[in-house]
Amino acid sequence: MFAILLSDKMDPFYQNIASFPTAFFTFFLVICLLYWLVAVLGFVDLDVLDFDIPDADGELGVNKTDLTAPDVLAGLMLKMGLHGVPVTIIVSFIALFGWLICYFVVHFLFGYLPQGLVRYIAGVPVLLGALYPAVLITAQIIKPLRPLFKNATQNTVKLVLGQTAIVRTSVVNRSFGEVFLADGGAGLIFKARATGDEEFKKGDRVVLLEYLDKENVYRVISEKEFLN
């Protein structure tokens, strides 16, 4: 397999993914792949990029004369149908579909263009043209996933409160952390937050005490404190 990847036959592929505009999506696709690898290993939250996106029938909940950049972005994502699932999944899908579209456009059409400035100029509309359908495709793909995430969250909260979990990240404090809960199967991973200045380390046993719906995290305390 590695021999194939390093063979001369792969040179056109590498040239395409490293040339503009495909390189733009290649960069974000690599970042997404690295992110998922690091997240699986427990070094970052699985939904570290998430921010509050209102329901489709809801409001942003802010004064329209005092909108911040995240508020504007949340409203834009809501309008495009990019809501109801973790932002990391949305970004990963957009990067993947944008990369595929750009790659094939560059592969089949850019060979007819002269090298240099002309290709960069032509790459700008291709980049924007790939981004838009990538967003539309992503919106359609995540649509059937929304009820799964919503129902899973509601049902899970009822079942796991009061149960003991193990800290899986390097630390759990009031602003960062994840815990692992053995459920008899593959296990469950939750975002967790400690109270005040309390801090837990990887491997510590904690109890899921409260679910904070707005932040989508569980408030945890030490198992020893809970039993006392």
Secondary structure, DSSP 8 states (H G I E B T S, - for coil): -HHHHTSGGGHHHHHHHHSTTHHHHHHHHHHHHHHHHHHHHTSS-TTTT------TTS---S-GGG--HHHHHHHHHHHTT--SS-HHHHHHHHHHHHHHHHHHHHHHHGGGS-SSHHHHHHHHHHHHHHHHHHHHHHHHHHGGGHHHHHHHHHHHHHHHTT-EEEE-SSEE-SS--EEEE--SSS-EEEEEE-STT--EETT-EEEEEEEETTTTEEEEEEHHHHH-
